Amino acid sequence: MEPIRFDGRVAVVTGAGGGLGRAHALLLASRGAKVVVNDLGGSVAGVGGDDAAANRVVAEIRAAGGQAVADHHSVAEPEGARALVDTAVKTWGRLDVLINNAGILRDKTLARMAPEDFASVLAVHLLGSAYCSQAALAQMQGQAYGRIVMTSSAAGLYGNFGQTNYGAAKLGLVGLMNTLKLEGQKYGILVNAVAPVALTRMTEGLPFSAMLGDAAPERVSAAVAYLASEACTSTGEIIAAGAGYFARVQIVEGQGVHLPAAEVSPESVAAHWAQITDMSGARPFDSLSAAFSGAFGKR
């Protein structure tokens, strides 16, 4: 197979001052991409700011012979997202790849969580990805080419105790991807997601962190780089990635049961519960219309 390269391509990586984002930025740059390294430089909880984190990664890329500039805007604000995209376009004249990676953690059970902690996590992960994607779309549509990669998580796909805000944001990104893939296809814009497992400052101290010794961020970046490349022709995929493990994740729907209108009642749902929850014939759908056709098209 030909080496996957990004020569002539311009990439934006959010939250690239450390951890996964840094690994993504370094890999893309090493393969020829011009990279905008975005990081506000705040704490894991999203408090404060420091230009040093993004600047260090830019220095690393340049020291290795690559091209990069730093950006310190907050993606949680529409103005910050637009300014970030403007940095790429003003510097290099285009934007080909957007890696939505920025995130914060404010873990607590929902019963004990302050409303602002729920809102802040959604603002960075979900709204930040939406704002950056929206800002990137105009440029990508004009080019008739683009690659957008969302960063989901097993916490959103499957749940994790004490992370209702984070899990809601991360599954929300799948919904964002699923619709944006349809809106972007005619412009040559592919939208996919990665669900990473990696030992970073965001996962240190979590109950399962001791299991992540082999889960270096760089081992996730291989999947991200593929999804961000011309070699990728898929859209709407979720790829679990970490420690050398890569797997497709899908949302599927069982065959279910069709009840005549006269028989629909709570009791009939209870009576048919085994058939309703039987996943032996489960299938994925690639759009709402496909799901509706699959569910209601046959009688």
N, C-alpha and C positions, 0 to 999 in steps of 0.2 A: 504494500500500500504506500502511496505517496505520503511524505511527511505533511502533517497538518500545519499550515503556516498562516500568518496574518499580515504578510507584507502589503503595505498600502492601506491597511485597515486601521480605523481609529476606534478605540474602546474606552468606555467609561466603566469604572468599577467603584461602587459605593461601599463605604465602610472598609476601605482598603488599607487603613493604617496599621493593621495587624491581623493575625489569625487567618481565616479563610480568604478574606478580601486581599490581603497582602500576597498570599500564595497565588491567587488567581491573577493578580496584576503582574507578578514576576513571571509567571508562565507565559501569559499572553505577550509580554514584552520580549521574552526570550525567543518567541516564535515570530517576531517581526512587527507586532502591533505597536502603534503609538498609543500610550495609555494615559488617561486622566485618572489620577489617584485621588479619590474623594474620601475625606475623613474629617469629621468635626473635632475629633480628638478628645471626646468626653470620656467619662467613666463607663463601666459596663451598664450602669443604671441610666446613662444618658445625661449625666450632670457635668457641667463645666465644658471647657474646650481648650484645645492646644494644637497649634499648627504643626508641632514637631513630628507627630506620628506620620502624617501624610508626607511631609518633607523627607523623612528618613527613607521611606519606600521609594520615593522619586530618586533620591541619591543612590540607592541600591541599583535601581534600573539603569541609571546613567553610568554608574561605575562599571556595569557589565556591558556597556556599549549600546544600550537601548535608549528609547525616547519616551519621556514622561514629563507631565506637569502636575502640580498639586492643585487641589481644589478643597476649600474648607467650608463650603456652604452646608447648611442643614437641609437634608432631603425631606424633612417633615413639614416643610413650608413650600407651597407652590413656587414662590419666588426663588427659593434656593435651588429647587430642581431645574427651573428654567436657566438660572445662572450657571449651573453645572453643565448643562448641555451647551450653553453658549461658550463656555470655556473650551470645549472640544472643537466646536465649529470655528470659533475665532482663531484658534491656534493652528488647526490642521485642515479646516475647510469642509469637514464631513463628520459623520458619526455612524459607525457600522455595527457596533456591539455595545449593548448595555447589560451589565451584570448588576442586578438589584440584590445587594448583599447586606446593606447597612441594617443594624439592629441593636436593640438594647434589651436588658432583662430587668424586670421588677417582680420577682417571684413571690407569691403569697397565695394562700387559698382565697377563693372568691369571697367567702364570708368575712375575711379580714382585710380585703384589699381596698385601698382608697380609690375612688373613682378616677382620680387623675393618674394613678398608676396604670389602670386599665387603658385609659385614653392615650397615654404617652407611648405605650408599647405598640398599640395599633397605629398611632401616628407615624412612627418611624418605619416599622416593618411593612404595613399594608398601604397606608396613605403615601408613604415615601416612595414605595415601588410604583404606585399608580401615578403620582406626580412626575416622577422621572420618566416613566414610560410614555406618558402623555407629551412631555416636552420633547422626547426623542422621536416621537412618531412623525411630526411634521418633516423633520430632516430625513428620516428613513423612507417615508412615503415618496418624497421628491427624488430620492436616489433609486427607488424601486428595489431596495435591498435593506435588510436589517436582521439582526439576531438579538433577542431579548431573553435573558435567563433569570427566572425568579428563584429565590431561595426559600423553599418550604422547610418542613421539619417533620420528623416522626411524632413530635409533640402535637402537631396539628392533625396529622393523618390518623393517629391512633390514641392521642391523649397522654398527658403526663401530670401527675399530682402536683398541685401548686403552680400550674402554668396556664390558667384559664385565659389570661390576656395574650400570652405568647402563642398558645395553641390556636386561639380564635384568629389571630393575625396570620399565622402560618397556613391554616386551611383556607382562609380568605384569599391568600395569594394563589391558591389553586383555582378558585372561582375567577379571579382576575385573569389568570392565564387562559382559562377555558374560553372566555369570551374574546379576549384580545387575539387569540390565535385565529379566530374567525374573521375578526376585523382587519387583521394584518395580512392574511394570505394573498389577497389579490395584489398587494404591493411587494410581494417577495419577502415579507417580514415573518420570520418564524419565532414562536414564543414557546419556551419549554421551562421546566422547573427541575431543580435538584433538591433532594432531601438529604443533607449531609450529616455524616457522623464524624466528628473530629474533636480532638483535644485542643481547645482554645481557652482564652480567658473567660469566655461565656459559659464553658462547660466545666471548668475547674470547680471542684467542690460539690458538684451535683452527685447524687447517690451512685450513678453508674460511671463516674469519671475514671475510676480505677480500671475499668474495662477498656479504656481508650488508649492504652499505651502504644498500640500499633496504628492509631488513627491520626496520623499527621495530616494537617490541612492540605499539604501538597497532593495527597492521594485522592482528595475530592476534586482538586482543580483539573485533573485529567478529564473528568466527565464534563465539567463546566466548559473547558476549552473546546471539546468536541461539539457540544451543543451550540457554542458561539461561532462555529466555523462554517465555511462554505460546504465542507464535507457533509454536514448534517442537513438532511432533507426532511426530517420529521418535525412535526409541530404538535403542541399539546401533550407532550410526554412528561411524566414525573419519573426521575431516575434517582433511586436511593444509591448513595455513594459513600464509601468510607472504608479505610483499612484494606483496600484492594477488592472490596465487594461492590458490585454494581448490579442493580436489578430494576426492572420496570415495575412501577406501581400504578395500579388502575383502580378507579371507582367503578364498580360493577353493580348490576341489578339482576335480581333473580327473575325466573319466569313468572312467578306469582300466580294469581288466580283471578279469573273474571267472574263476577257474580251478577246475576240478573238484577235489575233495579229493584224489583219487588223483594229480593232477598237480602239487600244491603242493610246491615244492622250491626251494632257492637257484638251481638251474639254470633253472627255469621263470621265476623272477623276472628273471634275466639275459636269457633269451630273449625276454621280453615287455617289456623295459625301455623301448623306444621308445613303446609303447602306454601303459605305466604313467605315463610322464612327459609324455605329450601333453596340453597345456593348451588345445587348440583348443575343447573343449567344456566348459571349466571353469565351475563355478557356485558361488555363495555359499550358505551355510546359516545360519539364524538360531538354531539350537539343536543340541545333541548329538543329540536324537531325530530332527531333520530330516536331519542328516548321516548318521545310521545308516539312516534310511529311504531316503535317496538312494543310499547305497552298497550296501545289502543288500536293499532292497525289491524290486528287479527281478532276475529270474534268466532 
